[in-house]
Amino acid sequence: MIRIDGLWKAFGDKEVLRGITMEIQEGTTFVVLGASGSGKTVLLKHVIGLLKPDRGTVHVDGMEISALTGRELNQARRVFGMVFQGAALFDSMTVFDNVAFPVRERERRIPHDELLARVIESLRVVDLGEDVLDLWPSQLSGGMRKRVSLARALVANPKIVLYDEPTTGLDPITTNSVDSMIDQAKIRRGVTSMVISHDIASAFRVADRLAVLYDGRIAAQGTPEEVRRSDDPYVQRFLSLWFEKQ
Amino acid sequence: MGRIRAVFEDFGGQLLFAGETVAWLVRPPFRLELLLAQAAAIGVGSTFIVAVTGLFSGMVLALQGNYAMRQFGAEGYVGGFVAISLVRELGPVFTALMVTGRSGSAITTELGTMRVTEQIDAMESMAVNPVHYLVVPRVVAATIMMPILSVVFSAMGYLGGYLIGVYVSLIPPGPFLDHTKSMLDIPDMTHGLNKAVMFGAVVSLIATYRGFSASGGARGVGEATTRAVVWSSVAILVVDYLLTFISIG
């Protein structure tokens, strides 16, 4: 379970997060919706300890991530997998080496055959075959990069997967398949997912619960239906455009 | 005032980064394959350019030395002059400047690109310390390879000096070699090698720090690379002065 309590963060004079409180239950998908620049990525980076809060705490499975440093923090990060907005694949490694990276670093003596089997299995979850193993990130399309990034996030069997804008810049078909991959990760592997997005359609498709972030605060939080019925003026404005289209 | 503060903050950041690198240096796992890859990139990749620069530097030294010493009838000392100049000064300094231009800039560009495309964050999110994985192998490789490259520079320089001194300036080979033996000593060589080791550490620490501090996309990476080359060049000359002062000051 992830619990965020009264999280504040400022960069210089700019307050990006202003007292965020939320709880994400095990085995569920929680989506944080918000416009660009609303502080979504900053929030996500606090969950995995890439940023430290000015005030407030982040607990993961009872452990206060926001208070950990060095080796303890590294140890705590082993429960996470993360999919970055731009995929963040290592340019200097092939697809195989990218996906194998987290396993190699944790199990340094793992036999090659076993490693290969785990990489192939992880690629299969995201609908990619063995033919991509020797390709370089620069040879992949945007959608494939996202899939490889997800395969890398899943290969070490994390309990929690964090997604930073997983569908940004993708066509509707690839977006749909990324959504179903998020669902598959939850159904097949029971992972807890936290998704940061401004894609309303995708958010409502995958979320068990969601929150709308506005100006560093939570404007609404609850099940998709509860958020949809929120009387907060920003939330109504944010969602209205999409729901009118539907 | 703000600019002066920024310079001090920057310098402080560099020192903390160097401290963090030293702290990770002694912690397992030791990734030998990454160290060898970096040694090949920095060392083997720079050998040709260092050898060519060394050859021509030695040739110029021999011409200049002969021009100056001929006036006193001391042409025979050109060999010793060339050797001492190369081993104590030009070898380590020119090699460090060459490595800065070739490998230092490449390190900053690579790490800077990894920073702005979130590859370094990704590594951290996978519970791998990026200083341990990316910085330590580069700093160790540069610190080991710089003295080796410096020896290559000096050896090629002496060869160039010999060829010009003996075959162009027509200095008899006997005095050329004899004066080299009598003038060049073991402390001269250790002095030059010490400098090269220090330059290797300084150049690689500046290059990696600049890469890690890059921000703001391609333009930010370009600025970081420019800064890395400029500050490395300045640092080489400052450290060179300090080490020379300590040695003979």
Interface residues (C-beta under 8 A of the other chain):
Chain A: K45 I48 L50 N74 Q75 R77 R78 F80 G81 M82 F84 Q85 G86 A88 L89 F90 D91 S92 F101 P102 E105 R106 R108 A156 L162
Chain B: P29 E110 T113 M114 T117 E118 Q119 D121 A122 M123 E124 S125 M126 A127 V128 N129
